[in-house]
C-alpha cells in the first residue's frame, strides 16, 4: 500500500500552495535551498496519504505547524533541534507515576508546562476553521479520514 507526504505552504495572501515533498526534503537535508523562503517562518500543512490500488488516496493525518528557514533558504536546523528538545521536555511530567517522587514530579510538571507553552508559541499554527477546510479540500476528497494535530 503506497504511503506519501504532501506539504502546503500558506502564502501571505492566505492562499495554500503545494510544496513538493522532494523540494522540502532537499531543503531539510541541506542539499538544495528554497530561496523564496530564505529567512522566513512559514505556516505549513503536512499530510500523510495512503493509497490502495485503483482507489483514491485517503488523507490519514494532517498537522499545522510553523516551519523556519535560515537565511540561505534551508530548513533552519537550530530551530528544528529546539523544537525536538521542547517536544522531549514537554513529556517530562509523564515520567511521574510513583507518589513517593511528588517533589520531583512538581518540578518536572513545571518544566513540561513551560516547554509546551514554548512549543505552542513558536511552532504551532492554530488555523481558523476556514483554513482547515481549505487545506482538506486541496489535499483530497471530503470523505477522507483525517486526524488533525
N, C-alpha and C positions, 0 to 999 in steps of 0.2 A: 504494500500500500504506500503510494508516494506521499511524502510529507515535505512541505516547503514553507518558507517565510515570505512575508510581504511587509514592506515598510511604506508608510505615507508620512510626508512632512507637511505641517501646516505652514503655508506661506503667510507673510504679513497681511495679505488681503483676506485671510481666512480660508482660502481655497486649499484643499488637500491635493498634494501632488505625489505621484509614485516616486520612490527612491529605490531603484533596482537593488536587490539584495547583493548582487555581485559588487556594485559600486560601494555600498555600505561596508561590506566585508573588507574591501581593499582599503578604505579609509580607516577602518577599525584595526587592521593588522599592520598599518603603516607602509603599504606598498604604493598607494595612489591617493592623493588628497582630493577633496571636493572643494575647489576654490570658491564656489558660491556660498559655502557655509563657513569659510575661514573666520575664526574669531567670534563665532555666533553660538548662541544657545537656540536650538530649535525644538519645537514640540513635535514629538514623534509618535505615530501609531505603529505598533509592531503586532503582527498577526501570525499565527500558525494555522496552516491549512492542511487538511488531509483529504486525499482523493481516493476514489475507488474506480476501478476500470469501468469506463463507459458512463460514469456519473459525474455530476457537477461537484467540484470540491466543496468541502464543508469547513467553515471558519471555526476552529475549535478553541482558540484563545486569542484575546486582544488585550494589549496593555497600552496605556497612555503615559508617556514619560517625557522628560526633558533630556535632550542629548547635547552635550557640549563639544564644540570643535575648537582645536587650537588655532593659532594664527596662520598656520600653513594649510589648514583645511582637513587635517586628520582628526579622528575622534580623540578627544583630549584624554590621554592616558592617566594623568594625575586626577582628573575629575572622576574617571571610571574607577580608579583604585579607591578614592574617597567614598564613592557610592557603595562599593563592595564592603569596605571597612564598616561603614554605617549600617549596612544590612546585617552584618555579623553582630555588631554591637546591639542592634535593635532586638536581637534574640537572647541577650544576656539573662534576662529575667526568667526565661524558660528553663534555666538550669536549676532553679529553686524548687525542690519538691519536698524536702525534709523541713519540718518546723524548727528543728534544732539550729538551723542556719539562718534564722529570721533576720539578724542584723546584717549579715552578708547579703541577704535577699533584698533588703531595703535599698542598699547601695546599688545592687545590680538592676533593680527596678527603675531607679532614678536614671542610671546610665542608659538603660534601654529606652526609656521615655524620651530622653534628650536626643538619642540617635534617631528615633522615629520622627521626632519633630524636625530635625535637620533634613532627613530624607524627604519628608513631605514638602518642606520649604524649598529645597534646592533641586529635587529631582522628580517630584510628582506634578503631573499635569492633570488637573481636575476639569475635564471638558464639560461644556454645557450639554444638556440633553440633545440639542440640535446637532452638535459636533459629533456626538456618539452615533446618532442616526446617520449622519453624512458619511462617517467612516465605515459603518457597517454596509451602507449602500454601495460604496466604492469597492469594498472587499468581497462581497459575494451576495448570493441570493438571500432574501429575507427569512427563509426557513432554516438557515444555518444555526447550529447550536453554538452559543458564544458565551463562555465565562469572562466577565470583564474584570480587569485588575486595575 
